[in-house]
Structure formats: structure tokens, C-alpha cells
């Protein structure tokens, strides 16, 4: 049984939020201009899965954390992005709060 791959939907959502085309994103992460749109389309359709280094470049260009692409729910994806924007001190305070520490 094949499990749902969250990467295509997350990639498309982040790209649309960034208001850039598939071709623009492809070129920004180093794909040849002539094949950038097609390759990104295959990633967004789930026909091909980008390797981890390509995902890292996409995350950087789209201003999302790498783990965003692996979140199965929208809530988890939003939390990943919010936590990524926090300072280390804010992250530590959140973790302490969640663990009931003081």
C-alpha cells in the first residue's frame, strides 16, 4: 500500500504563496531554463520526487523550513513555518511551556 506523499501539494502551495512560476522556481534552484518548468511540474504532480538537496534549495527560495514539505496536515505545516520564524529563545520558551517546565 502506497502512502500519500505530501511533497507535491506543499511545494505547489509554497510556490503559489511566493507568487512565482514553476519555471522561475526551477531556474532559481539551478535547473536549466529550458527544462525548469517541466521538471517543477513533475514535482508538483508527484510524477518525480526531488532529492533532498533540491528540496533544501526550494525551501530556501520559498522561505519555508525543509520539514514543511513533509507535513501531512495543514496545521502541522503552519506550525512548522511559525516555529521556523521564532528566535532560539522563543523556541526554548515554547518547548518549556509544552513540557510543563519552568
N, C-alpha and C positions, 0 to 999 in steps of 0.2 A: 504494500500500500504506500503510495507516494504522498508525502506530507506537503502542505501548502508552503510555497516559498514566498516570504513577504517582500523580498528584494524588489521585484518589478514594480509593485504598487508604491512602495516607499520612494523608489527612485523617481518615478513619474510625479508623485506628489511634491517632492522636494524641488524638482526641476521647475515645475509649474509655479510654485511659490516664489522661486528665484526669478521667474519671468524670463527664462532663456529657452532657446530652442534645443532640440536634441543635437543638432549639428554644432551649435555654439558650445554646448557642454562637452561634446566629444572632442572638439578641437582644443578646448581648454585643458583637457586631461591628457592630451598628446596623441589622439587618434588622427590619422591622415585625413585632411579635409574632405577628400573625395569619398571616403567611406564612413565618416563620423556619424552622419545622420542615420544611415542604415544600421550601423553597429549599435548605436544607442537605442534605436527602435527595437532591435532584437533583445536587448537587455530589458527594456520596459515591457515587452510582450512575453518575457520569460523563455524565449527560444534559446538563449545563451545566458550563462551566469558569468558576470565579471569576476576576475580574480581579485584577491584581497588588495593588491597594490592599486588596481584600477578603482576599487571601491573607496580606498583611502583618498585617492585624488578627487573622486567625485564628492566625498564628504567634505573635503576642504573647500572645493569650489562652491558647494551648495550651502556651506556654513551649518552643517549638521554633524553630530558625533557619529563615528563609524557604527556604533551599536544601534543607531536609529534604523539602519537598513534591515536589522534582524528582528525588530519588534513586531510581534504578531497582532497587537491591538493598537488602535489609535491612541488610547490613553497612555500606554507604555511608550509609544513614540513621542508623544508630547512631553511626558516626564523626562525622557532621555535628553530631549533638546533643552528643557528648562534647567535640568541639573548641570548640563554641559556649560551653561552660561554663568553658573554660580562660581564664586571665588572658592578657594580651598577652605577658607574659614567657614563660609556659608554651607559648604558640603559637609564639613565636620559637624557643625551645629545641627544640621538636618539628620545626619546619621545618629548623633547622640539622642536627639529627640525621638527618632523612630525606635531606638533601642531602649528608651526609657532611662538613659544615663544623664548624669548632670555633673 
